[in-house]
Amino acid sequence: MMPFRQLFDTSSTTFTCLFGCFTFRDAIIIDPLFEQHTGRTALLKALSLKVKYTVNTRARADHVTDSWLMKDSEAAKITRSDNYRAEGQFNWCQLVISELASAQ
């Protein structure tokens, strides 16, 4: 079973998505929002999941990422989508597909 949560932030009207794997206890968070870090960390703890990757699909003034907090607290790797050009980050889609394929 793969848990999925879509978290909505009313102040920025943006979504953060969480995908997890109960087998490996890993999670991927798409567009993590800085203001929701504490609540999302509590949710991850309740689900017994550890963030392996954060995925940033965009850069917007009203959606400040907390990928760097996830990197510091959980050693999560920071990734990006193809449409979001940020130096020092890599293509998440290719990475996730290759990791999922190797886990089979």
Phi and psi in radians as a Rosetta constraint file:
Dihedral C 1 N 2 CA 2 C 2 CIRCULARHARMONIC -2.027 0.35
Dihedral N 2 CA 2 C 2 N 3 CIRCULARHARMONIC 1.935 0.35
Dihedral C 2 N 3 CA 3 C 3 CIRCULARHARMONIC -1.234 0.35
Dihedral N 3 CA 3 C 3 N 4 CIRCULARHARMONIC 2.509 0.35
Dihedral C 3 N 4 CA 4 C 4 CIRCULARHARMONIC -2.380 0.35
Dihedral N 4 CA 4 C 4 N 5 CIRCULARHARMONIC 2.328 0.35
Dihedral C 4 N 5 CA 5 C 5 CIRCULARHARMONIC -2.342 0.35
Dihedral N 5 CA 5 C 5 N 6 CIRCULARHARMONIC 2.347 0.35
Dihedral C 5 N 6 CA 6 C 6 CIRCULARHARMONIC -1.929 0.35
Dihedral N 6 CA 6 C 6 N 7 CIRCULARHARMONIC 1.969 0.35
Dihedral C 6 N 7 CA 7 C 7 CIRCULARHARMONIC -1.803 0.35
Dihedral N 7 CA 7 C 7 N 8 CIRCULARHARMONIC 2.171 0.35
Dihedral C 7 N 8 CA 8 C 8 CIRCULARHARMONIC -1.834 0.35
Dihedral N 8 CA 8 C 8 N 9 CIRCULARHARMONIC 2.316 0.35
Dihedral C 8 N 9 CA 9 C 9 CIRCULARHARMONIC -1.842 0.35
Dihedral N 9 CA 9 C 9 N 10 CIRCULARHARMONIC 2.033 0.35
Dihedral C 9 N 10 CA 10 C 10 CIRCULARHARMONIC -1.226 0.35
Dihedral N 10 CA 10 C 10 N 11 CIRCULARHARMONIC -0.553 0.35
Dihedral C 10 N 11 CA 11 C 11 CIRCULARHARMONIC -1.219 0.35
Dihedral N 11 CA 11 C 11 N 12 CIRCULARHARMONIC -0.644 0.35
Dihedral C 11 N 12 CA 12 C 12 CIRCULARHARMONIC -1.808 0.35
Dihedral N 12 CA 12 C 12 N 13 CIRCULARHARMONIC -0.104 0.35
Dihedral C 12 N 13 CA 13 C 13 CIRCULARHARMONIC 0.875 0.35
Dihedral N 13 CA 13 C 13 N 14 CIRCULARHARMONIC 0.805 0.35
Dihedral C 13 N 14 CA 14 C 14 CIRCULARHARMONIC -2.178 0.35
Dihedral N 14 CA 14 C 14 N 15 CIRCULARHARMONIC 2.805 0.35
Dihedral C 14 N 15 CA 15 C 15 CIRCULARHARMONIC -1.927 0.35
Dihedral N 15 CA 15 C 15 N 16 CIRCULARHARMONIC 2.577 0.35
Dihedral C 15 N 16 CA 16 C 16 CIRCULARHARMONIC -2.114 0.35
Dihedral N 16 CA 16 C 16 N 17 CIRCULARHARMONIC 2.345 0.35
Dihedral C 16 N 17 CA 17 C 17 CIRCULARHARMONIC -1.991 0.35
Dihedral N 17 CA 17 C 17 N 18 CIRCULARHARMONIC 2.461 0.35
Dihedral C 17 N 18 CA 18 C 18 CIRCULARHARMONIC -2.150 0.35
Dihedral N 18 CA 18 C 18 N 19 CIRCULARHARMONIC 2.187 0.35
Dihedral C 18 N 19 CA 19 C 19 CIRCULARHARMONIC -2.053 0.35
Dihedral N 19 CA 19 C 19 N 20 CIRCULARHARMONIC 2.349 0.35
Dihedral C 19 N 20 CA 20 C 20 CIRCULARHARMONIC -2.300 0.35
Dihedral N 20 CA 20 C 20 N 21 CIRCULARHARMONIC 2.959 0.35
Dihedral C 20 N 21 CA 21 C 21 CIRCULARHARMONIC -2.342 0.35
Dihedral N 21 CA 21 C 21 N 22 CIRCULARHARMONIC 1.987 0.35
Dihedral C 21 N 22 CA 22 C 22 CIRCULARHARMONIC -1.245 0.35
Dihedral N 22 CA 22 C 22 N 23 CIRCULARHARMONIC -0.405 0.35
Dihedral C 22 N 23 CA 23 C 23 CIRCULARHARMONIC -1.166 0.35
Dihedral N 23 CA 23 C 23 N 24 CIRCULARHARMONIC -0.841 0.35
Dihedral C 23 N 24 CA 24 C 24 CIRCULARHARMONIC -1.746 0.35
Dihedral N 24 CA 24 C 24 N 25 CIRCULARHARMONIC -0.153 0.35
Dihedral C 24 N 25 CA 25 C 25 CIRCULARHARMONIC 1.112 0.35
Dihedral N 25 CA 25 C 25 N 26 CIRCULARHARMONIC 0.505 0.35
Dihedral C 25 N 26 CA 26 C 26 CIRCULARHARMONIC -1.837 0.35
Dihedral N 26 CA 26 C 26 N 27 CIRCULARHARMONIC 2.740 0.35
Dihedral C 26 N 27 CA 27 C 27 CIRCULARHARMONIC -2.438 0.35
Dihedral N 27 CA 27 C 27 N 28 CIRCULARHARMONIC 2.692 0.35
Dihedral C 27 N 28 CA 28 C 28 CIRCULARHARMONIC -2.120 0.35
Dihedral N 28 CA 28 C 28 N 29 CIRCULARHARMONIC 2.313 0.35
Dihedral C 28 N 29 CA 29 C 29 CIRCULARHARMONIC -2.021 0.35
Dihedral N 29 CA 29 C 29 N 30 CIRCULARHARMONIC 2.229 0.35
Dihedral C 29 N 30 CA 30 C 30 CIRCULARHARMONIC -1.804 0.35
Dihedral N 30 CA 30 C 30 N 31 CIRCULARHARMONIC 2.180 0.35
Dihedral C 30 N 31 CA 31 C 31 CIRCULARHARMONIC 0.977 0.35
Dihedral N 31 CA 31 C 31 N 32 CIRCULARHARMONIC 1.035 0.35
Dihedral C 31 N 32 CA 32 C 32 CIRCULARHARMONIC -1.170 0.35
Dihedral N 32 CA 32 C 32 N 33 CIRCULARHARMONIC 2.340 0.35
Dihedral C 32 N 33 CA 33 C 33 CIRCULARHARMONIC -1.749 0.35
Dihedral N 33 CA 33 C 33 N 34 CIRCULARHARMONIC 2.248 0.35
Dihedral C 33 N 34 CA 34 C 34 CIRCULARHARMONIC -0.943 0.35
Dihedral N 34 CA 34 C 34 N 35 CIRCULARHARMONIC -0.793 0.35
Dihedral C 34 N 35 CA 35 C 35 CIRCULARHARMONIC -1.150 0.35
Dihedral N 35 CA 35 C 35 N 36 CIRCULARHARMONIC -0.335 0.35
Dihedral C 35 N 36 CA 36 C 36 CIRCULARHARMONIC -1.783 0.35
Dihedral N 36 CA 36 C 36 N 37 CIRCULARHARMONIC 0.175 0.35
Dihedral C 36 N 37 CA 37 C 37 CIRCULARHARMONIC -0.988 0.35
Dihedral N 37 CA 37 C 37 N 38 CIRCULARHARMONIC -0.831 0.35
Dihedral C 37 N 38 CA 38 C 38 CIRCULARHARMONIC -1.107 0.35
Dihedral N 38 CA 38 C 38 N 39 CIRCULARHARMONIC -0.819 0.35
Dihedral C 38 N 39 CA 39 C 39 CIRCULARHARMONIC -1.137 0.35
Dihedral N 39 CA 39 C 39 N 40 CIRCULARHARMONIC -0.701 0.35
Dihedral C 39 N 40 CA 40 C 40 CIRCULARHARMONIC -1.203 0.35
Dihedral N 40 CA 40 C 40 N 41 CIRCULARHARMONIC -0.652 0.35
Dihedral C 40 N 41 CA 41 C 41 CIRCULARHARMONIC -1.091 0.35
Dihedral N 41 CA 41 C 41 N 42 CIRCULARHARMONIC -0.692 0.35
Dihedral C 41 N 42 CA 42 C 42 CIRCULARHARMONIC -1.134 0.35
Dihedral N 42 CA 42 C 42 N 43 CIRCULARHARMONIC -0.700 0.35
Dihedral C 42 N 43 CA 43 C 43 CIRCULARHARMONIC -1.098 0.35
Dihedral N 43 CA 43 C 43 N 44 CIRCULARHARMONIC -0.783 0.35
Dihedral C 43 N 44 CA 44 C 44 CIRCULARHARMONIC -1.048 0.35
Dihedral N 44 CA 44 C 44 N 45 CIRCULARHARMONIC -0.727 0.35
Dihedral C 44 N 45 CA 45 C 45 CIRCULARHARMONIC -1.125 0.35
Dihedral N 45 CA 45 C 45 N 46 CIRCULARHARMONIC -0.739 0.35
Dihedral C 45 N 46 CA 46 C 46 CIRCULARHARMONIC -1.102 0.35
Dihedral N 46 CA 46 C 46 N 47 CIRCULARHARMONIC -0.596 0.35
Dihedral C 46 N 47 CA 47 C 47 CIRCULARHARMONIC -1.528 0.35
Dihedral N 47 CA 47 C 47 N 48 CIRCULARHARMONIC -0.057 0.35
Dihedral C 47 N 48 CA 48 C 48 CIRCULARHARMONIC 1.002 0.35
Dihedral N 48 CA 48 C 48 N 49 CIRCULARHARMONIC 0.779 0.35
Dihedral C 48 N 49 CA 49 C 49 CIRCULARHARMONIC -2.016 0.35
Dihedral N 49 CA 49 C 49 N 50 CIRCULARHARMONIC 2.618 0.35
Dihedral C 49 N 50 CA 50 C 50 CIRCULARHARMONIC -2.085 0.35
Dihedral N 50 CA 50 C 50 N 51 CIRCULARHARMONIC 2.329 0.35
Dihedral C 50 N 51 CA 51 C 51 CIRCULARHARMONIC -1.293 0.35
Dihedral N 51 CA 51 C 51 N 52 CIRCULARHARMONIC 2.139 0.35
Dihedral C 51 N 52 CA 52 C 52 CIRCULARHARMONIC -1.686 0.35
Dihedral N 52 CA 52 C 52 N 53 CIRCULARHARMONIC -0.656 0.35
Dihedral C 52 N 53 CA 53 C 53 CIRCULARHARMONIC -2.414 0.35
Dihedral N 53 CA 53 C 53 N 54 CIRCULARHARMONIC 2.523 0.35
Dihedral C 53 N 54 CA 54 C 54 CIRCULARHARMONIC -1.979 0.35
Dihedral N 54 CA 54 C 54 N 55 CIRCULARHARMONIC 2.463 0.35
Dihedral C 54 N 55 CA 55 C 55 CIRCULARHARMONIC -2.097 0.35
Dihedral N 55 CA 55 C 55 N 56 CIRCULARHARMONIC 2.185 0.35
Dihedral C 55 N 56 CA 56 C 56 CIRCULARHARMONIC -1.897 0.35
Dihedral N 56 CA 56 C 56 N 57 CIRCULARHARMONIC 2.070 0.35
Dihedral C 56 N 57 CA 57 C 57 CIRCULARHARMONIC -1.694 0.35
Dihedral N 57 CA 57 C 57 N 58 CIRCULARHARMONIC -0.207 0.35
Dihedral C 57 N 58 CA 58 C 58 CIRCULARHARMONIC -2.814 0.35
Dihedral N 58 CA 58 C 58 N 59 CIRCULARHARMONIC 2.874 0.35
Dihedral C 58 N 59 CA 59 C 59 CIRCULARHARMONIC -2.126 0.35
Dihedral N 59 CA 59 C 59 N 60 CIRCULARHARMONIC 2.047 0.35
Dihedral C 59 N 60 CA 60 C 60 CIRCULARHARMONIC -2.410 0.35
Dihedral N 60 CA 60 C 60 N 61 CIRCULARHARMONIC 2.606 0.35
Dihedral C 60 N 61 CA 61 C 61 CIRCULARHARMONIC -1.145 0.35
Dihedral N 61 CA 61 C 61 N 62 CIRCULARHARMONIC -0.519 0.35
Dihedral C 61 N 62 CA 62 C 62 CIRCULARHARMONIC -1.624 0.35
Dihedral N 62 CA 62 C 62 N 63 CIRCULARHARMONIC 0.103 0.35
Dihedral C 62 N 63 CA 63 C 63 CIRCULARHARMONIC -2.387 0.35
Dihedral N 63 CA 63 C 63 N 64 CIRCULARHARMONIC 1.467 0.35
Dihedral C 63 N 64 CA 64 C 64 CIRCULARHARMONIC -1.491 0.35
Dihedral N 64 CA 64 C 64 N 65 CIRCULARHARMONIC 2.150 0.35
Dihedral C 64 N 65 CA 65 C 65 CIRCULARHARMONIC -1.254 0.35
Dihedral N 65 CA 65 C 65 N 66 CIRCULARHARMONIC 2.652 0.35
Dihedral C 65 N 66 CA 66 C 66 CIRCULARHARMONIC -2.063 0.35
Dihedral N 66 CA 66 C 66 N 67 CIRCULARHARMONIC 0.470 0.35
Dihedral C 66 N 67 CA 67 C 67 CIRCULARHARMONIC -0.965 0.35
Dihedral N 67 CA 67 C 67 N 68 CIRCULARHARMONIC -0.669 0.35
Dihedral C 67 N 68 CA 68 C 68 CIRCULARHARMONIC -1.138 0.35
Dihedral N 68 CA 68 C 68 N 69 CIRCULARHARMONIC -0.573 0.35
Dihedral C 68 N 69 CA 69 C 69 CIRCULARHARMONIC -1.194 0.35
Dihedral N 69 CA 69 C 69 N 70 CIRCULARHARMONIC -0.696 0.35
Dihedral C 69 N 70 CA 70 C 70 CIRCULARHARMONIC -1.163 0.35
Dihedral N 70 CA 70 C 70 N 71 CIRCULARHARMONIC -0.603 0.35
Dihedral C 70 N 71 CA 71 C 71 CIRCULARHARMONIC -1.138 0.35
Dihedral N 71 CA 71 C 71 N 72 CIRCULARHARMONIC -0.774 0.35
Dihedral C 71 N 72 CA 72 C 72 CIRCULARHARMONIC -1.212 0.35
Dihedral N 72 CA 72 C 72 N 73 CIRCULARHARMONIC -0.742 0.35
Dihedral C 72 N 73 CA 73 C 73 CIRCULARHARMONIC -1.485 0.35
Dihedral N 73 CA 73 C 73 N 74 CIRCULARHARMONIC -0.505 0.35
Dihedral C 73 N 74 CA 74 C 74 CIRCULARHARMONIC -2.237 0.35
Dihedral N 74 CA 74 C 74 N 75 CIRCULARHARMONIC 0.104 0.35
Dihedral C 74 N 75 CA 75 C 75 CIRCULARHARMONIC 1.027 0.35
Dihedral N 75 CA 75 C 75 N 76 CIRCULARHARMONIC 0.563 0.35
Dihedral C 75 N 76 CA 76 C 76 CIRCULARHARMONIC -1.237 0.35
Dihedral N 76 CA 76 C 76 N 77 CIRCULARHARMONIC 2.538 0.35
Dihedral C 76 N 77 CA 77 C 77 CIRCULARHARMONIC -1.520 0.35
Dihedral N 77 CA 77 C 77 N 78 CIRCULARHARMONIC 2.425 0.35
Dihedral C 77 N 78 CA 78 C 78 CIRCULARHARMONIC -1.660 0.35
Dihedral N 78 CA 78 C 78 N 79 CIRCULARHARMONIC 2.223 0.35
Dihedral C 78 N 79 CA 79 C 79 CIRCULARHARMONIC -2.207 0.35
Dihedral N 79 CA 79 C 79 N 80 CIRCULARHARMONIC 3.103 0.35
Dihedral C 79 N 80 CA 80 C 80 CIRCULARHARMONIC -2.534 0.35
Dihedral N 80 CA 80 C 80 N 81 CIRCULARHARMONIC 2.846 0.35
Dihedral C 80 N 81 CA 81 C 81 CIRCULARHARMONIC -1.501 0.35
Dihedral N 81 CA 81 C 81 N 82 CIRCULARHARMONIC 2.944 0.35
Dihedral C 81 N 82 CA 82 C 82 CIRCULARHARMONIC -1.116 0.35
Dihedral N 82 CA 82 C 82 N 83 CIRCULARHARMONIC -0.484 0.35
Dihedral C 82 N 83 CA 83 C 83 CIRCULARHARMONIC -1.447 0.35
Dihedral N 83 CA 83 C 83 N 84 CIRCULARHARMONIC -0.159 0.35
Dihedral C 83 N 84 CA 84 C 84 CIRCULARHARMONIC -1.945 0.35
Dihedral N 84 CA 84 C 84 N 85 CIRCULARHARMONIC 1.818 0.35
Dihedral C 84 N 85 CA 85 C 85 CIRCULARHARMONIC -1.602 0.35
Dihedral N 85 CA 85 C 85 N 86 CIRCULARHARMONIC 1.724 0.35
Dihedral C 85 N 86 CA 86 C 86 CIRCULARHARMONIC -2.223 0.35
Dihedral N 86 CA 86 C 86 N 87 CIRCULARHARMONIC 2.303 0.35
Dihedral C 86 N 87 CA 87 C 87 CIRCULARHARMONIC -1.158 0.35
Dihedral N 87 CA 87 C 87 N 88 CIRCULARHARMONIC 2.537 0.35
Dihedral C 87 N 88 CA 88 C 88 CIRCULARHARMONIC 1.413 0.35
Dihedral N 88 CA 88 C 88 N 89 CIRCULARHARMONIC 0.048 0.35
Dihedral C 88 N 89 CA 89 C 89 CIRCULARHARMONIC -2.018 0.35
Dihedral N 89 CA 89 C 89 N 90 CIRCULARHARMONIC 2.878 0.35
Dihedral C 89 N 90 CA 90 C 90 CIRCULARHARMONIC -2.291 0.35
Dihedral N 90 CA 90 C 90 N 91 CIRCULARHARMONIC 2.958 0.35
Dihedral C 90 N 91 CA 91 C 91 CIRCULARHARMONIC -1.231 0.35
Dihedral N 91 CA 91 C 91 N 92 CIRCULARHARMONIC 1.998 0.35
Dihedral C 91 N 92 CA 92 C 92 CIRCULARHARMONIC -1.260 0.35
Dihedral N 92 CA 92 C 92 N 93 CIRCULARHARMONIC -0.611 0.35
Dihedral C 92 N 93 CA 93 C 93 CIRCULARHARMONIC -1.089 0.35
Dihedral N 93 CA 93 C 93 N 94 CIRCULARHARMONIC -0.873 0.35
Dihedral C 93 N 94 CA 94 C 94 CIRCULARHARMONIC -1.089 0.35
Dihedral N 94 CA 94 C 94 N 95 CIRCULARHARMONIC -0.704 0.35
Dihedral C 94 N 95 CA 95 C 95 CIRCULARHARMONIC -1.123 0.35
Dihedral N 95 CA 95 C 95 N 96 CIRCULARHARMONIC -0.850 0.35
Dihedral C 95 N 96 CA 96 C 96 CIRCULARHARMONIC -1.126 0.35
Dihedral N 96 CA 96 C 96 N 97 CIRCULARHARMONIC -0.766 0.35
Dihedral C 96 N 97 CA 97 C 97 CIRCULARHARMONIC -1.067 0.35
Dihedral N 97 CA 97 C 97 N 98 CIRCULARHARMONIC -0.761 0.35
Dihedral C 97 N 98 CA 98 C 98 CIRCULARHARMONIC -1.172 0.35
Dihedral N 98 CA 98 C 98 N 99 CIRCULARHARMONIC -0.660 0.35
Dihedral C 98 N 99 CA 99 C 99 CIRCULARHARMONIC -1.183 0.35
Dihedral N 99 CA 99 C 99 N 100 CIRCULARHARMONIC -0.726 0.35
Dihedral C 99 N 100 CA 100 C 100 CIRCULARHARMONIC -1.125 0.35
Dihedral N 100 CA 100 C 100 N 101 CIRCULARHARMONIC -0.698 0.35
Dihedral C 100 N 101 CA 101 C 101 CIRCULARHARMONIC -1.141 0.35
Dihedral N 101 CA 101 C 101 N 102 CIRCULARHARMONIC -0.677 0.35
Dihedral C 101 N 102 CA 102 C 102 CIRCULARHARMONIC -1.296 0.35
Dihedral N 102 CA 102 C 102 N 103 CIRCULARHARMONIC -0.361 0.35
Dihedral C 102 N 103 CA 103 C 103 CIRCULARHARMONIC -1.416 0.35
Dihedral N 103 CA 103 C 103 N 104 CIRCULARHARMONIC -0.243 0.35
